[in-house]
Amino acid sequence: MSTAVTLINVFTAKTGKQQDLARVLAEGTRSFFSKQPGSLSSSVIVGGDGSKVVNISQWRSAEDIAAFRSDPRFAEYMKTIMEVGTGESVMGHTSYSHTGGVEN
């Protein structure tokens, strides 16, 4: 099992706001989250249904996630997210992965 912590955020955009939500998530990653201690990777996935956007990030530890969430900029960022959608988070460790023919 991986020691990195994966954070999966599944968002539902308000009607007509999916691309806006994806842009907010990408910009937040680019300008804030990727610069935080413990940030390893992040992806923004736009669903084909016109409403869902998923943000998947990997972090060194749960403590690193807690630290960025306690930063005052995070609360402001979440206000922007809530203007265009709602979401929920799941945090855990990778127990299995398959990449390019290699199982981990």
DANOR-V882211 format. One record per residue. RES is the residue in three letters. SS is DSSP state (2 for helix, 1 for strand, 0 for the rest). NEAR is the number of other C-alpha atoms within 8 Angstrom. D_CENTER is the distance of its C-alpha to the mean C-alpha in Angstrom with 1 decimal. Layout:
# DANOR-V882211
((RES:SS:NEAR:D_CENTER) (RES:SS:NEAR:D_CENTER))
This chain:
# DANOR-V882211
((MET:0:6:20.7) (SER:0:7:18.1) (THR:0:8:17.9) (ALA:0:10:14.3) (VAL:1:14:11.8) (THR:1:12:8.9) (LEU:1:13:6.1) (ILE:1:11:5.6) (ASN:1:11:5.1) (VAL:1:11:8.1) (PHE:1:11:9.5) (THR:1:11:13.2) (ALA:1:14:14.5) (LYS:0:10:17.9) (THR:0:6:20.7) (GLY:0:8:20.7) (LYS:0:11:17.4) (GLN:2:16:15.0) (GLN:2:8:15.4) (ASP:2:8:15.3) (LEU:2:13:11.9) (ALA:2:12:10.6) (ARG:2:8:12.5) (VAL:2:10:11.2) (LEU:2:11:7.5) (ALA:2:9:9.1) (GLU:2:9:11.5) (GLY:2:10:9.4) (THR:2:10:7.9) (ARG:2:9:11.6) (SER:2:8:13.4) (PHE:0:9:11.8) (PHE:2:10:9.0) (SER:2:11:10.6) (LYS:2:8:13.8) (GLN:0:8:13.2) (PRO:0:5:15.3) (GLY:0:9:13.8) (SER:1:13:10.9) (LEU:1:9:11.7) (SER:1:8:9.5) (SER:1:10:6.4) (SER:1:7:7.0) (VAL:1:11:7.0) (ILE:1:8:9.5) (VAL:1:10:12.1) (GLY:0:9:14.2) (GLY:0:6:17.9) (ASP:0:5:18.8) (GLY:0:7:18.3) (SER:0:13:16.0) (LYS:1:13:12.8) (VAL:1:15:9.6) (VAL:1:12:6.8) (ASN:1:13:3.3) (ILE:1:11:4.3) (SER:1:12:5.0) (GLN:1:12:8.5) (TRP:1:15:10.4) (ARG:0:11:14.2) (SER:0:10:14.5) (ALA:2:8:13.7) (GLU:2:6:15.8) (ASP:2:12:13.6) (ILE:2:10:10.7) (ALA:2:8:13.5) (ALA:2:8:14.9) (PHE:2:10:12.2) (ARG:2:9:11.9) (SER:2:7:15.7) (ASP:0:8:15.9) (PRO:2:7:17.6) (ARG:2:6:15.5) (PHE:2:10:12.5) (ALA:2:9:14.8) (GLU:2:8:15.8) (TYR:2:9:12.4) (MET:2:8:11.9) (LYS:2:8:15.4) (THR:2:9:14.5) (ILE:2:12:11.7) (MET:2:8:14.4) (GLU:2:6:16.9) (VAL:2:12:15.5) (GLY:1:12:13.9) (THR:1:10:13.0) (GLY:1:8:10.4) (GLU:1:7:10.2) (SER:1:8:8.4) (VAL:1:7:9.8) (MET:1:8:10.2) (GLY:1:7:12.8) (HIS:1:10:14.6) (THR:0:11:15.3) (SER:0:6:18.9) (TYR:0:7:19.6) (SER:0:7:18.5) (HIS:1:8:20.6) (THR:1:6:20.3) (GLY:0:4:23.2) (GLY:0:5:25.7) (VAL:1:6:24.8) (GLU:1:7:23.9) (ASN:0:5:22.3))
